[in-house]
Amino acid sequence: MQYRTFGRTGWQVSEVGYGMWGMAGWTGSESEEVNRALDRSVELGCNFFDTAWGYGEGLSEQILNALVKRHSQKKLYVATKVPPKNRKWPSKPEFKLTDVFPSDYIVEYTEKSLQNLGVETIDLQQFHVWEDDWAQQDEWKEAITKLTQQGKVQHWGISVNRWEPNNSLQTLQTGLIDAVQVIYNIFDQATEDKLFPLCRELNIGVIARVPFDEGTLTGTMTKETTFPEGDWRGTYFVPENLNASVEHADALKPLLPQGMNLPEMALRFILSNPDVATTIPGMRKLRNVEANMSVSDGKGLPENLLKELKNHRWDREPTQWSQ
C-alpha cells in the first residue's frame, strides 16, 4: 500500500481507502462477510474509512466503530458526514442553509456520530451535501468552529453534489474546510478544470469517490442489468442512464493493457493523478478488497494511455435520477 499526504492535515493516508456506503445501504450486505472484508483491508494497509450517518441511519458508523476497536493498535482515520436535515440528496440551489444544516443540527448529528463511532473526536466530519451559496453564511461557520474548539472534530470537509465540482470553490476559500470529497473517475474529469487546481493552491485533501461510476466501470453491467427491489442503483440506472453508461464503458475495453481489467484501469487512472489523496471504492466482498488494494503499488498508467483516456471524459448535467 502506498500513502499520500492528506492536504494540510499532514495525515499519511492509504491512497486506496474504503467507502462504506455499501455496508448498510445496498442489498447483499451480510455482516460476517462485511467484517471479513474490512479486516482484510486493514491487513493490506488501508487506514482511511469513509462512512456517514445516512448510511443505514448510523449502522455503517457502528460497523466502523467495531473495526476500529478490533484494530486499536493501528491508526485508522475515521471520516463521516452530517446528513441534510431535509433528507434530500443532493442539495438544490433553492435550498436554504437553515433547512439543511442549521447550527444546532450540525452539533446534534456530530454528537450522534461520536456515539455511533465510539470515539472522543472525529478525524474528518463532512457535510453530506453542499451549496456554494452558503459559503459566507455564519451559522455553519460558528457551529464547526465551536465543535473544533471543543475537540469533537479535528477537521472539516464537504461532499460535493454529483456533477457539480465547482459548487464548492467559494466555500474552500473560507479557510475552514480541509477536505473535499468529489466524484472523479475516467468519465467524470471536470474536477480537473477548477477544483483540483484550487485544492493544490490551498493544500486541501481530495477524496475521489465513485471510482467505478456506481458500477459501470467494473465492466460487468449490460443494458439488461437489473437490481433487486430496494437497491438504490435501480433508481439511478434508469434506462436513459444505463444504456448510455454501458456504451461508454464498452468503448473503453479496446484500450485495456494486456493483463489488466477495467476496474484496475479505472483505479489506476485516478491514482495517476497526484491531486488525489485517496479514492474510496465501495467494497462488500473479500475478493474486491484484495483486488482494489493490490492496485496501490506505485505504478500509474502509461502517459499515452492517460492521454487517450482524456478523450473519454463525459460531462453530464444533474437530473432527477442523478441523486
C-alpha positions in Angstrom: 0.0 0.0 0.0 1.2 3.5 -0.9 0.4 6.5 1.2 -0.2 10.1 0.4 -0.3 13.3 2.4 -3.9 14.4 3.1 -3.6 18.1 2.4 -2.8 20.4 5.3 -3.8 17.8 7.9 -0.5 16.2 7.4 -2.0 12.7 7.7 -0.5 9.9 5.7 -3.5 8.1 4.3 -3.7 5.0 2.2 -4.2 6.0 -1.4 -6.9 3.4 -1.7 -9.4 3.9 1.2 -12.7 2.3 2.0 -16.1 3.6 1.0 -18.6 2.3 3.5 -21.9 3.1 1.8 -22.4 -0.5 0.8 -22.1 -1.6 4.3 -25.6 -0.5 5.1 -27.4 1.0 2.1 -27.4 -1.7 -0.6 -28.6 -5.2 -0.9 -26.5 -8.3 -0.1 -24.5 -6.9 2.8 -24.1 -9.7 5.3 -22.4 -8.7 8.5 -19.9 -11.6 8.6 -18.6 -11.1 5.1 -18.6 -7.3 5.6 -16.4 -7.6 8.7 -14.0 -10.1 7.0 -13.6 -7.6 4.1 -13.0 -4.7 6.4 -10.4 -6.6 8.5 -8.7 -7.7 5.3 -8.4 -4.1 4.1 -6.6 -3.2 7.3 -4.3 -6.1 7.0 -3.4 -4.9 3.5 -2.6 -1.4 4.7 -5.9 0.6 4.3 -6.2 3.2 7.0 -8.9 5.6 5.7 -12.5 4.8 6.1 -15.4 6.9 4.9 -18.8 6.5 6.3 -21.9 8.7 7.1 -24.8 8.8 9.5 -27.0 8.5 6.4 -25.6 5.0 5.6 -28.2 3.0 7.5 -29.0 5.7 10.0 -25.8 5.1 11.9 -25.4 1.4 11.2 -22.3 1.9 9.0 -20.8 4.1 11.7 -21.4 1.4 14.2 -19.7 -1.2 11.9 -16.7 1.2 11.7 -16.7 1.5 15.5 -16.2 -2.2 15.8 -13.5 -2.2 13.2 -11.5 0.5 15.0 -11.8 -1.4 18.3 -10.6 -4.6 16.7 -7.6 -2.9 15.4 -6.9 -0.5 18.2 -3.1 -0.9 17.8 -3.3 0.9 14.4 -4.3 4.4 13.5 -7.4 4.2 11.3 -8.7 7.6 10.1 -12.4 8.0 10.6 -14.4 10.2 8.2 -18.1 10.6 8.5 -20.9 13.0 7.4 -23.7 15.1 8.7 -26.9 14.2 6.8 -29.0 17.0 5.4 -31.8 17.9 7.8 -34.4 17.8 5.0 -33.1 14.4 3.9 -32.7 15.5 0.3 -29.7 14.1 -1.7 -28.3 16.1 -3.5 -29.0 19.6 -2.4 -30.6 22.0 -4.8 -29.8 25.7 -5.4 -33.1 26.9 -3.9 -32.5 25.1 -0.5 -31.8 27.3 2.4 -28.9 26.6 4.9 -31.4 26.9 7.8 -33.4 24.0 6.3 -30.4 21.7 5.6 -27.6 22.5 8.2 -28.9 24.7 11.0 -26.3 25.3 13.7 -27.9 23.2 16.5 -28.5 20.4 14.0 -24.8 20.2 13.0 -23.9 19.9 16.7 -26.7 17.3 17.3 -25.6 15.0 14.5 -21.9 15.3 15.3 -22.8 14.1 18.8 -24.8 11.2 17.3 -21.8 10.2 15.1 -19.4 10.4 18.0 -21.6 8.0 19.9 -22.0 5.6 16.9 -18.3 5.6 16.2 -17.3 5.2 19.8 -14.6 7.9 19.6 -13.9 11.1 21.5 -13.0 13.0 18.4 -13.9 12.6 14.7 -10.9 12.8 12.4 -13.0 14.2 9.5 -16.6 15.4 9.7 -18.1 16.3 6.3 -21.3 18.0 5.1 -23.1 15.3 3.1 -24.4 17.8 0.5 -23.5 21.3 -0.2 -24.4 24.6 -1.9 -21.6 27.2 -2.5 -24.2 30.0 -2.0 -23.9 29.1 1.7 -20.2 29.9 1.8 -20.5 33.2 3.5 -23.3 32.4 6.0 -22.1 32.5 9.6 -24.3 29.8 11.1 -22.3 26.8 9.8 -19.0 28.5 10.4 -19.9 29.2 14.1 -21.0 25.6 14.6 -17.9 23.9 13.2 -15.6 26.3 14.9 -17.2 25.5 18.3 -17.1 21.8 17.7 -13.4 22.0 16.7 -12.5 24.1 19.7 -14.3 21.5 21.9 -12.1 18.8 20.4 -15.0 16.9 19.0 -13.9 17.2 15.4 -10.3 17.5 14.1 -11.0 18.6 10.5 -14.0 19.5 8.3 -14.9 18.6 4.7 -17.6 18.9 2.2 -19.0 16.2 -0.1 -19.8 17.9 -3.4 -23.0 17.1 -5.2 -22.8 14.8 -8.2 -21.6 16.5 -11.4 -21.2 19.9 -9.7 -17.5 20.1 -8.8 -17.4 23.9 -9.0 -20.3 24.2 -6.5 -17.7 24.4 -3.7 -15.0 26.8 -4.7 -16.1 29.8 -2.6 -16.5 27.6 0.4 -13.0 26.2 0.1 -11.6 29.7 0.1 -13.1 30.4 3.6 -10.1 28.5 5.1 -12.4 26.4 7.3 -12.5 23.4 5.0 -9.6 20.9 5.0 -11.0 18.2 2.6 -13.3 17.9 -0.4 -15.0 14.7 -1.5 -15.9 14.7 -5.1 -16.8 12.2 -7.9 -13.7 11.7 -10.1 -13.2 8.8 -12.5 -12.5 8.2 -16.2 -15.8 9.7 -17.2 -16.1 12.5 -14.6 -13.0 14.6 -15.2 -14.4 18.1 -14.8 -12.8 18.3 -11.3 -9.5 18.9 -13.1 -10.7 22.2 -14.6 -11.0 24.4 -11.4 -11.5 22.3 -8.3 -8.2 20.4 -8.3 -6.0 23.5 -9.0 -7.7 25.3 -6.1 -7.1 22.3 -3.8 -3.5 22.4 -4.8 -3.3 26.1 -4.1 -5.0 25.8 -0.7 -3.5 22.4 0.2 -6.9 20.7 0.6 -7.1 16.9 0.8 -9.1 15.4 -2.1 -11.2 12.3 -1.7 -12.2 10.8 -5.0 -15.4 8.9 -4.7 -17.4 6.8 -7.2 -14.3 5.5 -8.9 -16.3 2.9 -10.8 -19.2 5.2 -11.8 -21.6 3.3 -9.5 -20.6 0.1 -11.2 -20.4 1.0 -14.8 -16.6 1.0 -14.8 -16.4 -2.5 -13.4 -17.3 -3.6 -17.0 -19.8 -6.2 -15.7 -23.0 -4.3 -16.5 -25.1 -4.7 -19.6 -28.2 -2.9 -21.0 -30.2 -5.8 -19.5 -28.8 -5.4 -15.9 -31.5 -5.1 -13.2 -31.2 -4.6 -9.5 -33.1 -6.1 -6.5 -36.1 -4.2 -5.2 -34.9 -1.6 -2.7 -31.4 -1.3 -4.2 -30.6 2.3 -4.8 -28.9 1.6 -8.1 -32.3 0.7 -9.5 -33.4 4.3 -9.3 -30.1 5.6 -10.6 -29.6 3.3 -13.6 -32.9 4.2 -15.3 -32.8 3.1 -19.0 -31.7 6.6 -20.1 -28.6 6.3 -17.9 -28.0 2.6 -18.0 -27.8 2.4 -21.8 -25.5 5.3 -22.2 -23.3 4.2 -19.3 -22.8 0.7 -20.8 -22.0 2.2 -24.2 -19.4 4.5 -22.7 -17.8 1.6 -20.7 -17.8 -0.7 -23.7 -15.8 2.0 -25.6 -13.0 1.7 -23.0 -12.5 -2.1 -23.4 -10.3 -1.9 -26.5 -7.9 0.3 -24.6 -7.2 -2.2 -21.8 -3.5 -3.1 -21.5 -2.7 -6.8 -21.6 -3.4 -8.5 -18.3 -5.4 -5.5 -16.9 -9.2 -5.5 -16.4 -11.5 -2.4 -16.4 -11.7 -1.9 -12.6 -8.0 -1.9 -12.3 -7.6 0.6 -15.2 -10.3 2.8 -13.6 -8.4 2.9 -10.2 -5.0 3.4 -11.9 -6.4 6.3 -13.8 -7.4 8.0 -10.5 -4.1 7.1 -8.7 -2.1 8.5 -11.7 -3.3 12.0 -10.6 -1.2 13.3 -7.7 -4.0 15.8 -6.8 -6.0 12.9 -5.3 -5.1 11.9 -1.7 -7.3 8.8 -1.6 -10.0 7.1 -3.5 -12.8 5.2 -1.8 -14.3 2.3 -3.7 -17.2 0.7 -2.1 -16.3 -2.9 -1.2 -18.5 -5.6 0.3 -16.7 -8.7 -0.9 -13.3 -10.0 0.2 -12.2 -10.5 -3.4 -13.0 -6.9 -4.2 -10.9 -5.7 -1.3 -7.9 -7.7 -2.3 -8.2 -6.7 -6.0 -8.6 -3.0 -5.2 -5.9 -2.8 -2.6 -3.4 -4.5 -4.9 -3.7 -1.6 -7.3 -1.8 0.6 -4.8 1.7 -0.4 -5.9 3.0 3.0 -7.1 2.5 2.2 -10.8 0.4 4.6 -12.7 -0.9 4.2 -16.2 1.4 5.0 -19.2 1.3 8.5 -20.4 -0.1 7.5 -23.8 -3.0 5.7 -22.2 -3.8 8.5 -19.9 -3.9 10.9 -22.9 -6.2 8.5 -24.7 -8.5 8.3 -21.6 -8.8 12.0 -21.5 -10.9 11.6 -24.7 -13.4 9.6 -22.7 -14.4 12.5 -20.5 -18.2 12.5 -20.2 -19.7 15.8 -18.9 -23.2 15.3 -17.6 -25.7 17.6 -16.1 -27.6 16.8 -12.9 -31.1 15.2 -13.4 -33.9 13.9 -11.3 -32.3 10.4 -11.2 -28.7 11.5 -10.6 -29.1 11.9 -6.8 
